Amino acid sequence: MTALADPHSALLACQSLLALALILFSFEDRKLIKDTLAEPCFAWHVLGHDLKALWPRSFRLLAWCFDPQRLNRLLLLRTLCALLMLGGIANDGLRACSLLMLWVSQVLMMVRWRGALNGGSDIMTLSLLNALMIGETFNLSAQLFDRPESDLGNRISLWFIVIQSLSAYVISGAVKLREKAWRDGRALIHFLNHAIYGPLQPRSLFRRRSVSMAVSWSFILWECSMPCLLLHPQVAIVACAIALVFHGLVFWFFGLNRFFWTWISCLPALMFASYAMSPLSV
């Protein structure tokens, strides 16, 4: 874990995990496009009807981009760029172009489905790409103006990821804390009843209010206390291990695999932050 104290190693780990996620998402998106072609309600002229009235030129340009064949080519290009990022690109220009292509493809896919089709995972994927873009822009500008080589660009990317992910955890926990249904365990029972393996059996342990309340409060307290991982790397290891289990359970019970792959891409940045805030512990 101490290797993640190095900003280059930590960012490389984030990039590799994100690249794997994007490759998987590309295969899923190709299948999604194929499966929705027969459904008129998913056609672009239906989903983008408001753009047609307000910005007709933008609508026509996007309609051209969202032709199924062109969209599949875009996903193929995204896969190739993700593979390049996974393999580690030595050439600065090629790395920047690949990253820009990944960012553009993510934005276009979100526009195609008129928002975050997969909820917070799409937003976090874009946030991760934003972080990488900001850091890469800083590194390229430093080279352009012949500034001394440094790891500041990598640190900027990592701290951007840290701020975004910790904020998301705390907000999620705070929303649950505010809702009485989460505090008394009813919300957990409701979601488990509608999960992949739902509804819960009549004698399921989770139907007991005391159990569902204890599980709900454990999630609430863990999410709200995630910033505490900055106190020490050992605390960060425990917090990230819980995150891995939590997102794995969400994947298992609800089929939200994108949440799993996207959020574990943030964990190396969180470990880096814990080392950065506790230099004496390295």
C-alpha distance (Angstrom), angle and dihedral (degrees) to the residues before:
residue distance angle dihedral
M1 . . .
T2 3.81 . .
A3 3.81 88.5 .
L4 3.81 87.1 71.9
A5 3.81 89.0 65.2
D6 3.81 85.7 77.5
P7 3.84 109.5 83.0
H8 3.80 93.1 -144.5
S9 3.82 93.0 52.8
A10 3.80 93.0 43.7
L11 3.80 93.3 49.8
L12 3.80 91.1 45.4
A13 3.82 88.9 54.0
C14 3.82 90.9 50.0
Q15 3.80 91.1 48.3
S16 3.80 93.3 48.5
L17 3.81 93.6 49.7
L18 3.80 91.3 45.6
A19 3.81 91.1 48.4
L20 3.81 90.7 53.3
A21 3.80 89.2 48.8
L22 3.81 92.9 50.6
I23 3.80 92.0 49.5
L24 3.79 89.9 53.0
F25 3.81 91.8 45.2
S26 3.80 90.8 51.8
F27 3.80 91.5 57.7
E28 3.80 89.9 47.3
D29 3.80 92.2 48.7
R30 3.80 91.9 50.7
K31 3.80 89.6 54.3
L32 3.80 90.6 45.2
I33 3.80 91.5 53.9
K34 3.80 91.0 48.4
D35 3.81 93.3 48.5
T36 3.81 95.3 47.0
L37 3.81 98.1 48.0
A38 3.80 90.1 89.2
E39 3.82 92.9 50.1
P40 3.84 111.4 85.3
C41 3.81 92.3 -162.0
F42 3.82 90.1 66.5
A43 3.81 94.9 51.8
W44 3.79 115.6 119.0
H45 3.82 93.7 -122.3
V46 3.81 87.2 60.3
L47 3.81 99.6 41.6
G48 3.80 92.6 41.4
H49 3.81 99.2 41.7
D50 3.82 92.8 118.1
L51 3.81 91.1 54.7
K52 3.79 89.6 51.1
A53 3.79 89.9 60.5
L54 3.80 98.5 40.6
W55 3.82 103.7 32.3
P56 3.83 108.3 16.5
R57 3.82 94.4 171.3
S58 3.80 92.1 52.5
F59 3.79 89.5 46.7
R60 3.82 92.3 53.4
L61 3.80 92.4 46.2
L62 3.80 91.5 50.1
A63 3.80 90.8 45.0
W64 3.80 87.5 56.7
C65 3.83 90.7 49.1
F66 3.80 92.6 46.4
D67 3.77 96.0 55.0
P68 3.84 102.4 130.1
Q69 3.81 93.8 -119.1
R70 3.80 93.4 48.3
L71 3.79 91.1 44.8
N72 3.80 90.0 53.5
R73 3.80 89.6 50.4
L74 3.79 89.0 50.9
L75 3.80 90.1 52.8
L76 3.80 90.4 48.3
L77 3.80 89.6 51.8
R78 3.81 89.5 48.1
T79 3.80 89.6 52.8
L80 3.81 91.6 51.1
C81 3.82 92.0 48.6
A82 3.80 90.6 48.4
L83 3.80 89.7 51.0
L84 3.80 89.5 51.7
M85 3.80 90.3 50.8
L86 3.79 90.5 47.4
G87 3.80 91.4 51.6
G88 3.79 93.0 48.3
I89 3.79 117.4 -111.5
A90 3.79 115.9 -129.6
N91 3.81 95.4 -171.0
D92 3.82 109.8 84.2
G93 3.80 95.0 -152.7
L94 3.80 94.3 49.3
R95 3.80 90.8 46.5
A96 3.80 91.4 51.8
C97 3.82 92.5 47.5
S98 3.81 92.0 48.6
L99 3.78 91.5 49.2
L100 3.80 91.4 48.2
M101 3.80 89.9 50.7
L102 3.81 91.1 51.4
W103 3.80 90.6 50.1
V104 3.82 93.7 48.1
S105 3.81 92.3 47.2
Q106 3.81 91.3 50.7
V107 3.81 91.7 51.0
L108 3.81 92.2 46.6
M109 3.80 92.6 50.0
M110 3.79 90.4 50.9
V111 3.82 90.4 49.0
R112 3.82 90.5 48.0
W113 3.80 91.4 58.6
R114 3.82 92.2 36.1
G115 3.76 97.7 -115.5
A116 3.76 138.4 -17.4
L117 3.80 102.0 -15.9
N118 3.79 89.6 179.9
G119 3.80 95.7 40.6
G120 3.78 121.0 -133.4
S121 3.80 94.0 -1.6
D122 3.82 91.5 67.7
I123 3.79 90.9 47.7
M124 3.80 92.1 48.9
T125 3.82 91.3 46.7
L126 3.80 88.7 55.3
S127 3.82 90.2 46.0
L128 3.80 90.5 53.4
L129 3.79 90.8 50.3
N130 3.82 89.6 46.8
A131 3.79 88.9 54.3
L132 3.80 92.6 50.5
M133 3.81 91.3 46.0
I134 3.81 92.5 51.9
G135 3.80 92.7 49.4
E136 3.80 93.0 45.2
T137 3.81 91.3 49.2
F138 3.80 89.9 52.6
N139 3.81 92.0 49.0
L140 3.81 92.7 48.7
S141 3.80 92.7 47.4
A142 3.81 89.6 50.3
Q143 3.81 89.8 54.2
L144 3.80 91.7 45.0
F145 3.81 92.2 55.4
D146 3.83 93.9 39.4
R147 3.78 94.5 -116.5
P148 3.82 119.5 166.9
E149 3.79 113.1 -84.1
S150 3.81 112.6 -100.3
D151 3.79 141.6 156.1
L152 3.81 93.2 -119.3
G153 3.82 92.3 110.7
N154 3.81 90.5 54.8
R155 3.79 90.8 48.1
I156 3.80 91.6 50.4
S157 3.81 90.5 53.2
L158 3.80 92.6 47.5
W159 3.79 95.4 48.1
F160 3.80 90.4 47.2
I161 3.81 88.3 56.2
V162 3.81 91.2 45.8
I163 3.81 93.3 52.0
Q164 3.81 93.2 46.0
S165 3.80 96.2 46.5
L166 3.81 97.6 42.6
S167 3.80 90.4 46.9
A168 3.80 90.1 51.7
Y169 3.80 92.3 50.2
V170 3.81 93.5 48.4
I171 3.81 93.7 45.9
S172 3.81 90.9 48.7
G173 3.80 90.9 50.7
A174 3.81 92.6 45.1
V175 3.81 91.8 51.8
K176 3.81 90.4 51.7
L177 3.80 90.5 46.7
R178 3.79 90.4 53.3
E179 3.82 94.0 51.6
K180 3.80 115.7 80.9
A181 3.82 90.7 -153.5
W182 3.80 89.2 63.4
R183 3.78 94.5 43.1
D184 3.81 93.4 54.1
G185 3.83 95.4 39.9
R186 3.81 98.5 -112.8
A187 3.80 93.5 116.2
L188 3.81 92.3 55.7
I189 3.81 91.4 51.4
H190 3.81 90.1 48.4
F191 3.80 93.6 52.0
L192 3.81 93.9 44.5
N193 3.81 89.6 50.9
H194 3.81 88.0 58.2
A195 3.81 96.4 40.6
I196 3.81 125.7 111.8
Y197 3.80 91.6 -89.7
G198 3.81 95.1 37.3
P199 2.87 154.3 161.4
L200 3.78 98.0 62.5
Q201 3.77 117.0 -116.2
P202 3.83 113.8 -102.5
R203 3.81 90.3 -111.5
S204 3.79 95.9 41.0
L205 3.78 114.4 140.7
F206 3.79 89.7 -129.3
R207 3.80 91.4 62.5
R208 3.78 88.5 69.4
R209 3.78 106.9 97.5
S210 3.81 92.6 -142.1
V211 3.82 91.9 54.9
S212 3.81 96.0 44.0
M213 3.80 90.2 46.4
A214 3.81 92.1 50.5
V215 3.82 91.8 49.3
S216 3.82 91.8 46.2
W217 3.79 92.7 50.4
S218 3.80 91.5 47.1
F219 3.82 89.1 56.4
I220 3.80 92.3 45.2
L221 3.80 94.5 49.5
W222 3.80 93.0 44.1
E223 3.83 93.7 50.7
C224 3.80 94.0 45.1
S225 3.80 92.2 47.5
M226 3.82 97.3 47.9
P227 3.84 92.6 107.5
C228 3.82 86.8 64.8
L229 3.81 87.8 76.9
L230 3.80 86.3 79.2
L231 3.81 88.6 69.9
H232 3.81 96.3 74.1
P233 3.83 139.0 -12.8
Q234 3.81 91.2 -117.5
V235 3.80 89.4 57.5
A236 3.81 88.6 47.7
I237 3.81 91.8 52.8
V238 3.81 90.8 53.9
A239 3.82 92.8 44.6
C240 3.82 92.7 48.5
A241 3.82 91.3 46.7
I242 3.81 89.5 53.6
A243 3.81 89.1 47.7
L244 3.80 90.1 52.6
V245 3.81 91.0 51.3
F246 3.81 93.1 43.7
H247 3.80 95.3 51.1
G248 3.80 89.8 42.4
L249 3.81 90.1 55.5
V250 3.81 90.9 48.1
F251 3.81 88.0 51.4
W252 3.82 91.5 48.3
F253 3.80 99.0 45.3
F254 3.81 101.4 33.2
G255 3.80 104.7 23.7
L256 3.83 92.1 -122.6
N257 3.77 95.2 145.9
R258 3.80 93.4 156.8
F259 3.78 90.2 63.9
F260 3.79 89.4 54.7
W261 3.79 97.1 49.7
T262 3.80 95.3 40.7
W263 3.77 96.7 47.5
I264 3.79 96.8 45.6
S265 3.81 86.1 56.0
C266 3.82 86.3 67.6
L267 3.80 96.3 52.7
P268 3.85 98.0 82.8
A269 3.81 88.7 54.8
L270 3.80 90.5 51.5
M271 3.80 90.6 50.9
F272 3.81 90.1 49.2
A273 3.81 90.3 51.9
S274 3.80 91.8 51.9
Y275 3.81 90.6 54.1
A276 3.80 91.9 44.0
M277 3.80 91.0 53.7
S278 3.82 92.7 45.1
P279 3.83 105.6 43.5
L280 3.81 93.4 162.0
S281 3.81 91.5 60.3
V282 3.82 95.6 60.4
